[in-house]
Amino acid sequence: MFDVTPGMRRLGATVLGMEAIVVALATPVAITIQNVEPRLAAGVGIGLAVLCVLVAGLLRYPAAFIAGTVLQVLAIATGFLVSTMFFLGAIFAALWITAIFVARRVEGATKR
């Protein structure tokens, strides 16, 4: 696997925390505007938001970064319920990838 640096944990947790808020707020949009059944919308939206928070707390383990990557795919897939989530999910996926690579690069440069 790879070493988890403090910067990776910090940036990753920030991305997942903000993503949890956005995904949770997509739930009422799915219900009122997209006419998705409330149980489905709440299950997907709130469930994904809770998973984001749980994974953010586990980022000290390398496997949590794999789980975070899976969450990015799931966030994009919520676009089938709320079409705007295709765009927002892609933005969060880009932020997730950037957080991992930028933190590793910055911390690698400061070790020298």
WOKAQUI-V735086 format. One record per residue. N is the residue number from 1. OMEGA is omega in whole degrees, -180 to 180 (999 if undefined). BURIAL is # if it has 24 or more other C-alpha atoms within 12 Angstrom, else .. Layout:
n = (N | N)
omega = (OMEGA | OMEGA)
burial = (BURIAL | BURIAL)
This chain:
n = (1 | 2 | 3 | 4 | 5 | 6 | 7 | 8 | 9 | 10 | 11 | 12 | 13 | 14 | 15 | 16 | 17 | 18 | 19 | 20 | 21 | 22 | 23 | 24 | 25 | 26 | 27 | 28 | 29 | 30 | 31 | 32 | 33 | 34 | 35 | 36 | 37 | 38 | 39 | 40 | 41 | 42 | 43 | 44 | 45 | 46 | 47 | 48 | 49 | 50 | 51 | 52 | 53 | 54 | 55 | 56 | 57 | 58 | 59 | 60 | 61 | 62 | 63 | 64 | 65 | 66 | 67 | 68 | 69 | 70 | 71 | 72 | 73 | 74 | 75 | 76 | 77 | 78 | 79 | 80 | 81 | 82 | 83 | 84 | 85 | 86 | 87 | 88 | 89 | 90 | 91 | 92 | 93 | 94 | 95 | 96 | 97 | 98 | 99 | 100 | 101 | 102 | 103 | 104 | 105 | 106 | 107 | 108 | 109 | 110 | 111 | 112)
omega = (-178 | 178 | 177 | -179 | 178 | 179 | 177 | 179 | -177 | -179 | 178 | 179 | 178 | 179 | -178 | 177 | 178 | 179 | 178 | 179 | -178 | -179 | 178 | 180 | 176 | -179 | 178 | 177 | 179 | -177 | -172 | -175 | -177 | 179 | 175 | 179 | -175 | -180 | 179 | -179 | -179 | 179 | -179 | -175 | -179 | 178 | 179 | 178 | 178 | 177 | 177 | -180 | 179 | 180 | 177 | 178 | -178 | -173 | 175 | 179 | 180 | -180 | 179 | 177 | 174 | 177 | 178 | 177 | 176 | 177 | 178 | 178 | 179 | 178 | 176 | -179 | 176 | 175 | 176 | 175 | 179 | -171 | 179 | -179 | 172 | -179 | -178 | 177 | 178 | 177 | 179 | 176 | 178 | 177 | 179 | 180 | 179 | 180 | -179 | -175 | -180 | -180 | 180 | -179 | -178 | -179 | 175 | 180 | -179 | 178 | -177 | 999)
burial = (. | . | . | # | # | . | # | # | # | # | # | # | # | # | # | # | # | # | # | # | # | # | # | # | # | # | # | # | # | # | . | . | . | . | . | # | . | . | . | . | # | # | # | # | # | # | # | # | # | # | # | # | # | . | # | # | . | # | # | . | . | . | . | # | # | # | # | # | # | . | # | # | # | # | # | # | # | # | # | . | # | # | . | # | # | . | . | # | # | # | . | # | # | . | # | # | # | . | # | # | . | . | # | # | . | . | . | . | . | . | . | .)
